[in-house]
Amino acid sequence: MKAIIQNSLFARALGRLRAWYQQGAIAGFFRRIREAYPDSRFRRLWERFCGSALCSPANSLYVRVMAALRRFAERVGDVTRQSAVYRACNAVWKPVSNFLGGGLVGRVIRFFGMRGLLLTALALYLPLDYFIRAAANKGFLPPVIASIWDECLMLAAFAYILWHTAMRRAPMQMRTTPVDAYLLLFIGVGFFLMCAVSPNMGVAVDGYRAVVEYLFWFFLVTRLIEDDRDFGIFYGALLAMAVVIGLHGIYQFIVAAPIPAAWVSQTEAGVRTRVYSITGSPNIMGSLLVLFAPMAAGLAYYCKKMWVKVLAIGATGMLCLSCIFTFSKGAWGGLAVAVVVFAIFLDRRLLALMGVAGAGALLAIPSIANRITYLFTSDYVEASQRAGRMVRWETGLNLLQESHPWLGFGLGRFGGAVAMQNKIIEESDTFQYFYMDNYYLKTLVEMGYLGLIFFIILLIGLILWCLRSIGRTGFTETDRTRVLAVSMFAGMMGVLTHCYFENIFEVPYMMAYFWSMGAAVLYLGYFRKKRQT
């Protein structure tokens, strides 16, 4: 198999491309940087930056509070273990556990473990949500199940972590991070703004919940991933889900799945379809693929077995191709950013490969070139000013200035899903509801400059500590965890880029995936037990 691949036309073409790249100016530029890096000031600053510890009880009130809560939970657990109720429940559960242990359910639970099952359910958030809602619409499940199942999953994860801690089964290593503080600060600011600007409290509460609820997955996943097995289950389940979604997108493009006329303009008649799979939106589909395509590429760099590398490279190409078929310009930009971040950390030859692949896509699929060149036409400017992003952004900024710029127009009142569902203000010729198509601007309009500042602080804090975590991971022949950390981080950077063009974080599973992947990156750098060599 290895010999066939090495002698194939594709392998020879890649070899020619590699030789051309190594002789070019770009490779020479990076080569000079690599030669100067060992003795550079930047290396010393980077190593000092990555050497920062997370938190210590001596300098963090938050860590001391969390340690006190842990000790309290453990004392409650000690008392519980001595109680008659616990002993009775344990006596009843043992025969039940032994009975189930021999069946399929018992084998699945033993293979994944409770943490693995919870992480797998989180990784399958999108398909689970789709099928549960479909079952509810057809009457197979009560409609309320479709509305609360994800909150129930979150509560189940919280209950497991609490019980695990009380029974002294959780790792003794503190799972607190500075990102926790940034999250709590933003959540607190959001609560203040909800109370300060709430002409309709019900809408304000819904808007606040939509903004902060899924941030809590960061806290939960930080504590759910205890070892490499948990991480592997989570990473593998995410990637498997993404591959199936990507394949479905390729199928939709082949059969030319029907789409609403509003998804393309009159000048883009060559775009026969835009893939969306089970997301219902090509823009969200594109962002989902941007998040997970680098993870497939990372698997190709991480694994040593040739057949795994081949499958991973194929999956990467398929996910990127499916992303292209969404014809989402914001997703394309996010994918480019993700590739650049991935290449800077792991393989700068990918920059040249991205350029060649992009040029090939433009030549092979004329509708891609037409959609990109349309951005630079007067028709696009006119359409954008009439009913596109320009007029939406201008309307949002005007609404902000007419209200309180620092406190905003009010959570859930304009620019997002909650506002579109409620529409408490009567529409007129001068006021209409729509999605802002820019999550940062949507945050600014609803939460004012105060909310946006703390949201940006939160994102910067997450990025900085993810970079520090990446710097602490291994990048050797025996330990290549940096590849996996960079893969997830690159996808996250792509999604943050796409948020400038769409309300990506309005979608619950996108926010849950993003923050849980941030927690996984921090696990690799700060909580993972290093192998003894």
C-alpha positions as CSV (number, residue, x, y, z in Angstrom):
1,M,0.0,0.0,0.0
2,K,2.8,2.4,0.9
3,A,4.7,1.6,-2.3
4,I,1.6,2.1,-4.4
5,I,0.9,5.5,-2.8
6,Q,4.6,6.6,-3.2
7,N,4.6,5.7,-6.9
8,S,1.2,7.3,-7.7
9,L,0.8,10.3,-10.0
10,F,-0.6,12.2,-7.0
11,A,2.5,11.5,-4.9
12,R,4.8,12.5,-7.7
13,A,2.8,15.7,-8.2
14,L,3.1,16.5,-4.5
15,G,6.9,15.8,-4.7
16,R,7.3,18.3,-7.6
17,L,5.3,20.8,-5.7
18,R,7.4,20.3,-2.6
19,A,10.6,20.7,-4.6
20,W,9.3,23.9,-6.2
21,Y,8.3,25.2,-2.8
22,Q,11.7,24.5,-1.2
23,Q,13.5,26.4,-3.9
24,G,11.1,29.4,-3.7
25,A,11.3,32.7,-1.8
26,I,8.6,31.8,0.7
27,A,10.5,28.7,1.9
28,G,13.8,30.7,2.0
29,F,12.1,33.3,4.1
30,F,10.8,30.8,6.6
31,R,14.2,29.0,6.5
32,R,16.0,32.1,7.6
33,I,13.5,32.6,10.4
34,R,14.0,29.0,11.6
35,E,17.8,29.5,11.6
36,A,17.6,32.7,13.6
37,Y,14.9,31.5,16.0
38,P,17.1,29.4,18.5
39,D,19.1,32.5,19.5
40,S,16.3,35.1,19.1
41,R,14.7,37.3,21.7
42,F,11.3,36.1,20.4
43,R,12.1,32.6,21.5
44,R,12.9,33.7,25.0
45,L,9.7,35.7,25.2
46,W,7.7,32.8,23.8
47,E,9.1,30.3,26.3
48,R,8.5,32.7,29.2
49,F,5.0,33.3,27.9
50,C,4.2,29.6,27.7
51,G,5.8,28.9,31.1
52,S,3.1,30.7,33.0
53,A,1.2,28.6,35.5
54,L,-2.5,28.6,35.4
55,C,-3.5,29.7,38.9
56,S,-2.3,29.1,42.5
57,P,-4.2,29.4,45.8
58,A,-1.7,31.9,46.9
59,N,-2.7,34.6,44.4
60,S,-6.2,33.8,43.3
61,L,-9.4,34.3,45.3
62,Y,-11.3,32.3,42.7
63,V,-9.0,29.3,43.2
64,R,-9.3,29.5,47.0
65,V,-13.1,29.6,46.7
66,M,-13.1,26.6,44.3
67,A,-10.8,24.7,46.7
68,A,-13.1,25.4,49.6
69,L,-16.2,24.2,47.6
70,R,-14.3,21.0,46.7
71,R,-13.5,20.4,50.4
72,F,-17.1,21.0,51.3
73,A,-18.3,18.6,48.6
74,E,-15.9,15.9,49.8
75,R,-17.1,16.3,53.4
76,V,-20.7,16.0,52.2
77,G,-19.6,12.9,50.3
78,D,-18.0,11.4,53.4
79,V,-21.2,11.9,55.3
80,T,-23.2,10.5,52.5
81,R,-21.2,7.3,52.3
82,Q,-21.8,6.7,56.0
83,S,-25.6,7.1,55.7
84,A,-28.1,4.3,55.7
85,V,-29.7,5.7,52.6
86,Y,-26.5,5.4,50.6
87,R,-25.8,1.9,51.8
88,A,-29.3,0.9,50.9
89,C,-29.1,2.4,47.4
90,N,-25.7,0.8,46.9
91,A,-27.1,-2.6,48.0
92,V,-30.0,-2.3,45.5
93,W,-27.7,-1.0,42.7
94,K,-25.1,-3.8,42.8
95,P,-27.3,-6.6,41.6
96,V,-28.8,-4.3,38.9
97,S,-25.3,-3.3,37.8
98,N,-24.2,-6.9,37.7
99,F,-27.3,-7.8,35.6
100,L,-26.7,-5.0,33.1
101,G,-23.0,-5.6,33.0
102,G,-23.4,-8.7,30.9
103,G,-25.5,-7.1,28.2
104,L,-24.9,-4.7,25.4
105,V,-25.7,-1.6,27.5
106,G,-23.2,-2.7,30.2
107,R,-20.5,-3.3,27.7
108,V,-21.0,0.1,26.1
109,I,-21.0,1.8,29.5
110,R,-17.8,0.0,30.4
111,F,-16.1,0.9,27.1
112,F,-16.9,4.6,27.2
113,G,-17.3,5.2,30.9
114,M,-19.8,7.8,32.2
115,R,-17.5,10.6,31.2
116,G,-17.0,9.2,27.8
117,L,-20.8,8.9,27.3
118,L,-21.4,12.5,28.3
119,L,-18.6,13.7,26.1
120,T,-19.9,11.6,23.2
121,A,-23.4,13.1,23.6
122,L,-21.9,16.6,23.6
123,A,-19.9,15.7,20.4
124,L,-23.1,14.5,18.8
125,Y,-25.0,17.6,19.8
126,L,-26.0,18.5,16.2
127,P,-27.4,15.1,15.1
128,L,-29.0,14.5,18.4
129,D,-30.7,17.9,18.3
130,Y,-31.8,17.3,14.7
131,F,-33.3,13.8,15.3
132,I,-35.0,14.8,18.6
133,R,-36.6,17.8,17.0
134,A,-37.7,15.7,14.0
135,A,-39.2,13.1,16.3
136,A,-41.0,15.8,18.3
137,N,-42.4,17.4,15.1
138,K,-43.8,14.0,14.0
139,G,-45.4,13.4,17.4
140,F,-43.1,10.6,18.5
141,L,-41.8,12.7,21.4
142,P,-43.4,15.5,23.5
143,P,-42.4,18.9,22.1
144,V,-41.0,20.0,25.5
145,I,-38.2,17.3,25.1
146,A,-36.9,19.1,22.0
147,S,-36.6,22.3,24.0
148,I,-34.9,21.0,27.1
149,W,-32.9,18.0,26.2
150,D,-29.6,20.0,25.9
151,E,-30.2,21.6,29.3
152,C,-30.8,18.2,30.7
153,L,-27.5,17.0,29.2
154,M,-25.8,19.9,30.8
155,L,-27.4,19.2,34.2
156,A,-26.4,15.6,33.9
157,A,-22.8,16.5,33.3
158,F,-22.9,18.9,36.3
159,A,-24.5,16.3,38.5
160,Y,-21.8,13.7,37.5
161,I,-19.0,16.1,38.2
162,L,-20.5,17.1,41.6
163,W,-20.9,13.4,42.6
164,H,-17.5,12.4,41.3
165,T,-16.0,15.2,43.4
166,A,-18.0,14.3,46.5
167,M,-16.9,10.7,46.3
168,R,-13.3,11.7,46.0
169,R,-12.9,10.2,42.5
170,A,-12.1,13.4,40.7
171,P,-8.4,14.3,40.0
172,M,-6.7,16.0,42.9
173,Q,-5.2,18.5,40.4
174,M,-7.2,21.7,40.5
175,R,-9.2,22.2,37.3
176,T,-9.4,26.0,37.5
177,T,-8.2,28.4,34.8
178,P,-8.0,32.1,34.3
179,V,-10.5,31.7,31.5
180,D,-13.0,30.8,34.2
181,A,-12.6,34.3,35.6
182,Y,-13.1,35.9,32.2
183,L,-16.2,33.8,31.7
184,L,-17.7,34.7,35.1
185,L,-16.9,38.4,34.6
186,F,-18.7,38.4,31.2
187,I,-21.6,36.5,32.7
188,G,-21.8,39.0,35.5
189,V,-21.7,42.0,33.2
190,G,-24.4,40.3,31.1
191,F,-26.6,39.9,34.2
192,F,-26.1,43.6,35.1
193,L,-27.1,44.7,31.6
194,M,-30.1,42.4,31.6
195,C,-31.3,44.1,34.8
196,A,-30.4,47.6,33.7
197,V,-32.0,47.5,30.2
198,S,-35.1,45.3,30.3
199,P,-38.3,47.0,29.1
200,N,-39.5,43.5,28.6
201,M,-38.0,41.2,31.3
202,G,-39.1,38.0,29.6
203,V,-37.3,38.9,26.4
204,A,-34.2,40.1,28.3
205,V,-34.0,36.8,30.2
206,D,-34.3,34.8,27.0
207,G,-31.6,37.0,25.4
208,Y,-29.3,36.6,28.4
209,R,-29.8,32.9,28.4
210,A,-29.0,32.6,24.7
211,V,-25.7,34.6,25.2
212,V,-24.3,32.9,28.4
213,E,-25.9,29.4,28.8
214,Y,-23.6,27.5,26.5
215,L,-20.5,29.2,27.9
216,F,-20.9,26.8,30.8
217,W,-19.7,23.9,28.7
218,F,-16.2,25.2,29.1
219,F,-16.4,24.7,32.9
220,L,-17.9,21.2,32.4
221,V,-15.6,19.9,29.7
222,T,-12.5,21.2,31.7
223,R,-13.6,18.8,34.4
224,L,-15.0,16.0,32.3
225,I,-11.8,15.3,30.3
226,E,-9.7,13.6,33.0
227,D,-7.2,11.6,30.9
228,D,-6.2,10.9,27.3
229,R,-8.9,8.3,26.9
230,D,-11.6,10.9,27.6
231,F,-9.9,13.3,25.2
232,G,-9.5,10.6,22.5
233,I,-13.2,9.7,22.8
234,F,-14.2,13.4,22.5
235,Y,-11.9,14.1,19.6
236,G,-12.9,11.0,17.7
237,A,-16.6,11.5,18.2
238,L,-16.4,15.1,17.0
239,L,-14.4,14.1,13.9
240,A,-16.7,11.2,13.1
241,M,-19.7,13.4,13.3
242,A,-18.1,16.1,11.1
243,V,-17.1,13.5,8.4
244,V,-20.6,12.2,8.2
245,I,-22.0,15.8,7.9
246,G,-19.4,16.6,5.2
247,L,-20.2,13.5,3.2
248,H,-23.9,14.4,3.3
249,G,-22.9,17.9,2.0
250,I,-21.0,16.3,-0.9
251,Y,-24.1,14.2,-1.7
252,Q,-26.3,17.3,-1.6
253,F,-24.0,19.0,-4.1
254,I,-24.0,16.0,-6.4
255,V,-27.8,15.7,-6.5
256,A,-28.2,19.6,-6.5
257,A,-30.4,19.8,-3.4
258,P,-33.1,22.5,-3.8
259,I,-32.5,25.8,-2.1
260,P,-34.5,28.9,-1.5
261,A,-34.0,31.6,-4.2
262,A,-32.9,34.1,-1.5
263,W,-29.7,32.1,-0.9
264,V,-28.2,33.4,-4.2
265,S,-28.5,36.7,-6.0
266,Q,-29.6,37.2,-9.6
267,T,-26.0,37.6,-10.8
268,E,-25.1,34.3,-9.2
269,A,-27.3,32.1,-11.4
270,G,-24.4,29.7,-11.9
271,V,-24.6,28.5,-8.3
272,R,-26.9,25.6,-8.7
273,T,-27.0,24.7,-5.0
274,R,-25.5,25.4,-1.6
275,V,-25.0,22.5,0.7
276,Y,-26.4,22.7,4.2
277,S,-26.9,19.1,5.4
278,I,-28.9,18.9,8.6
279,T,-27.9,22.4,9.8
280,G,-30.5,24.1,7.6
281,S,-28.1,26.9,6.7
282,P,-25.1,26.9,4.4
283,N,-23.4,29.5,6.5
284,I,-23.6,27.5,9.7
285,M,-22.7,24.4,7.7
286,G,-19.6,26.2,6.4
287,S,-18.6,27.3,9.9
288,L,-19.1,23.8,11.3
289,L,-16.7,22.4,8.6
290,V,-14.2,25.2,9.3
291,L,-14.1,24.2,13.0
292,F,-13.5,20.5,12.3
293,A,-11.5,20.3,9.0
294,P,-8.2,21.2,10.8
295,M,-8.9,18.3,13.3
296,A,-8.9,15.9,10.4
297,A,-5.7,17.4,9.0
298,G,-4.2,17.2,12.5
299,L,-4.9,13.5,12.7
300,A,-2.9,13.0,9.5
301,Y,0.1,14.6,11.2
302,Y,-0.4,13.0,14.5
303,C,-0.8,9.3,13.5
304,K,2.1,7.2,12.3
305,K,0.2,4.5,10.5
306,M,0.0,5.1,6.8
307,W,-3.6,3.9,6.3
308,V,-4.7,6.3,9.1
309,K,-2.8,9.1,7.4
310,V,-4.5,8.4,4.0
311,L,-7.9,8.3,5.6
312,A,-7.3,11.5,7.5
313,I,-6.0,13.3,4.3
314,G,-9.0,12.1,2.4
315,A,-11.3,13.3,5.2
316,T,-9.6,16.7,5.2
317,G,-10.0,17.1,1.5
318,M,-13.6,16.0,1.7
319,L,-14.4,18.5,4.5
320,C,-12.7,21.3,2.7
321,L,-14.5,20.5,-0.5
322,S,-17.9,20.4,1.3
323,C,-17.0,23.8,2.9
324,I,-16.4,25.2,-0.6
325,F,-19.8,23.8,-1.8
326,T,-21.6,25.8,0.9
327,F,-20.6,28.9,-1.1
328,S,-20.4,30.8,2.1
329,K,-17.9,33.6,1.6
330,G,-17.5,34.0,5.3
331,A,-16.7,30.3,5.8
332,W,-14.2,30.5,3.0
333,G,-12.4,33.4,4.8
334,G,-12.6,31.4,8.1
335,L,-11.1,28.3,6.4
336,A,-8.2,30.4,5.0
337,V,-7.5,31.8,8.5
338,A,-7.6,28.3,10.0
339,V,-5.2,27.0,7.4
340,V,-2.8,29.9,8.0
341,V,-2.8,29.3,11.8
342,F,-2.3,25.5,11.3
343,A,0.5,26.1,8.8
344,I,2.3,28.6,11.0
345,F,2.5,26.2,13.9
346,L,3.0,22.9,12.1
347,D,3.8,23.0,8.4
348,R,4.3,26.2,6.5
349,R,4.3,24.3,3.2
350,L,0.6,24.3,3.5
351,L,0.5,28.0,2.7
352,A,1.8,27.2,-0.8
353,L,-0.6,24.2,-1.1
354,M,-3.5,26.4,-0.1
355,G,-2.6,28.9,-2.8
356,V,-2.4,26.1,-5.4
357,A,-5.7,24.5,-4.2
358,G,-7.5,27.8,-4.2
359,A,-6.3,28.6,-7.8
360,G,-7.4,25.1,-8.9
361,A,-10.8,25.5,-7.3
362,L,-11.3,28.8,-9.1
363,L,-10.4,27.2,-12.4
364,A,-12.3,24.0,-11.9
365,I,-15.5,25.5,-10.5
366,P,-16.4,28.7,-12.3
367,S,-19.3,29.4,-9.9
368,I,-16.7,29.9,-7.1
369,A,-14.8,32.5,-9.1
370,N,-18.1,34.2,-10.0
371,R,-19.2,34.4,-6.4
372,I,-15.9,35.9,-5.3
373,T,-15.6,38.4,-8.2
374,Y,-19.2,39.4,-7.4
375,L,-17.9,41.0,-4.2
376,F,-16.1,43.6,-6.2
377,T,-18.9,44.6,-8.5
378,S,-21.3,47.6,-8.2
379,D,-24.2,45.2,-8.2
380,Y,-22.9,43.7,-4.9
381,V,-22.5,47.1,-3.3
382,E,-26.0,48.2,-4.4
383,A,-27.6,45.0,-3.1
384,S,-25.7,45.2,0.2
385,Q,-26.8,48.8,0.7
386,R,-30.4,47.9,-0.2
387,A,-30.9,44.7,1.9
388,G,-27.5,43.3,2.7
389,R,-24.9,43.6,5.4
390,M,-24.1,47.2,4.9
391,V,-27.6,48.4,5.6
392,R,-28.0,45.9,8.4
393,W,-24.9,47.1,10.1
394,E,-25.8,50.7,9.6
395,T,-29.3,50.1,11.0
396,G,-27.8,48.4,14.1
397,L,-25.3,51.2,14.8
398,N,-28.0,53.8,14.4
399,L,-30.3,51.9,16.8
400,L,-27.4,51.8,19.3
401,Q,-26.8,55.5,19.1
402,E,-30.5,56.2,19.6
403,S,-30.5,54.1,22.8
404,H,-27.7,54.0,25.4
405,P,-24.4,53.3,23.6
406,W,-22.7,52.0,26.7
407,L,-25.5,49.8,27.9
408,G,-27.0,48.8,24.5
409,F,-30.5,48.5,23.1
410,G,-31.2,45.5,25.4
411,L,-30.6,41.8,25.4
412,G,-32.8,39.8,23.1
413,R,-34.3,43.0,21.5
414,F,-32.5,43.2,18.1
415,G,-30.1,41.5,15.7
416,G,-30.4,37.9,16.9
417,A,-32.6,34.8,17.1
418,V,-34.5,35.9,20.3
419,A,-35.5,39.2,18.7
420,M,-36.6,37.5,15.5
421,Q,-38.8,35.1,17.6
422,N,-40.5,37.7,19.7
423,K,-40.7,41.0,17.7
424,I,-42.1,43.0,20.5
425,I,-41.6,46.3,18.6
426,E,-44.0,46.9,15.8
427,E,-42.3,46.8,12.4
428,S,-42.6,49.8,10.0
429,D,-41.0,51.3,7.0
430,T,-38.1,52.6,9.2
431,F,-37.8,49.6,11.5
432,Q,-37.6,46.0,10.7
433,Y,-36.2,42.9,12.4
434,F,-33.4,40.9,10.9
435,Y,-30.2,39.0,11.8
436,M,-27.2,41.3,12.1
437,D,-24.9,39.0,10.2
438,N,-22.1,39.9,12.5
439,Y,-22.0,38.5,16.0
440,Y,-19.7,41.1,17.4
441,L,-21.9,43.9,16.1
442,K,-25.0,42.1,17.4
443,T,-23.3,42.0,20.8
444,L,-22.5,45.7,20.6
445,V,-26.1,46.6,19.7
446,E,-27.7,44.5,22.4
447,M,-25.1,44.9,25.2
448,G,-23.5,48.2,24.3
449,Y,-19.8,49.1,24.4
450,L,-19.7,47.7,28.0
451,G,-20.8,44.2,26.9
452,L,-18.7,44.1,23.8
453,I,-15.5,45.2,25.7
454,F,-15.9,42.3,28.2
455,F,-16.8,39.9,25.4
456,I,-13.6,40.8,23.6
457,I,-11.6,40.5,26.8
458,L,-13.1,37.0,27.2
459,L,-12.0,36.0,23.7
460,I,-8.5,37.5,24.1
461,G,-8.1,35.7,27.4
462,L,-9.1,32.4,25.8
463,I,-6.8,32.9,22.8
464,L,-3.8,33.8,25.1
465,W,-4.2,30.8,27.4
466,C,-4.8,28.5,24.4
467,L,-1.5,29.7,22.9
468,R,0.2,29.1,26.2
469,S,-1.3,25.6,26.4
470,I,0.0,24.9,22.9
471,G,3.4,26.1,23.8
472,R,3.5,23.6,26.7
473,T,2.5,20.6,24.6
474,G,5.0,18.1,23.1
475,F,6.1,18.2,19.4
476,T,8.6,15.3,19.3
477,E,8.6,11.8,17.7
478,T,7.2,10.2,20.9
479,D,4.8,13.0,21.9
480,R,3.0,15.0,19.3
481,T,0.1,16.4,21.3
482,R,0.8,19.8,19.9
483,V,-0.6,18.7,16.6
484,L,-4.0,18.0,18.2
485,A,-4.0,21.2,20.2
486,V,-3.1,23.4,17.2
487,S,-5.7,21.5,15.1
488,M,-8.5,22.5,17.5
489,F,-7.2,26.0,18.0
490,A,-6.9,26.7,14.2
491,G,-10.6,25.7,13.8
492,M,-11.6,28.0,16.6
493,M,-9.7,30.9,15.0
494,G,-11.6,30.2,11.8
495,V,-14.9,30.4,13.5
496,L,-14.0,33.7,15.3
497,T,-13.2,35.1,11.8
498,H,-16.6,33.8,10.4
499,C,-18.4,35.5,13.4
500,Y,-17.6,38.8,11.8
501,F,-19.8,37.9,8.9
502,E,-22.5,35.8,10.5
503,N,-24.3,35.2,13.9
504,I,-22.4,31.9,14.3
505,F,-22.7,31.9,18.1
506,E,-26.5,32.3,17.9
507,V,-26.5,28.5,17.1
508,P,-26.3,26.6,20.4
509,Y,-24.3,23.7,19.2
510,M,-21.7,26.0,17.6
511,M,-21.2,27.8,20.9
512,A,-21.1,24.4,22.8
513,Y,-18.5,23.0,20.3
514,F,-16.3,26.1,20.4
515,W,-16.1,26.4,24.2
516,S,-15.7,22.7,24.8
517,M,-12.8,22.6,22.3
518,G,-11.2,25.5,24.1
519,A,-11.4,23.4,27.3
520,A,-9.8,20.5,25.4
521,V,-6.9,22.6,24.3
522,L,-6.2,23.7,27.9
523,Y,-6.4,20.1,29.0
524,L,-3.6,19.1,26.6
525,G,-1.2,21.8,27.9
526,Y,-2.0,22.1,31.6
527,F,-3.9,19.1,32.9
528,R,-2.6,16.2,30.8
529,K,-0.3,13.8,32.6
530,K,3.0,13.7,30.8
531,R,4.4,10.3,29.9
532,Q,7.5,9.2,31.7
533,T,10.4,8.6,29.3
